[in-house]
Amino acid sequence: MGDPSGFDYAVRGGDVVIRHGGRVATVLRGERAARFLDEVESDDPQLLMARVTGDYRRGNERTAKEHPRNRG
């Protein structure tokens, strides 16, 4: 399991554009964008952007699949 990498962000007007590998992953607007900008100062930026975009799977998928809640 590796640490997330390859993310960057840009502020455009009031929006925050998060890219992964040069491609737009998500755009944050309004309150969520402001909260992201506050959090990015004090948190690990790569991990935060991975969480925001949903790209934070790091090897526990098989374990989660076996959880009683996730069994069909």
Beta strands, then each sheet from edge to edge (+ up, - down):
strand 1: 7-12
strand 2: 15-20
strand 3: 23-28
sheet 1: 1+ 2- 3+
end
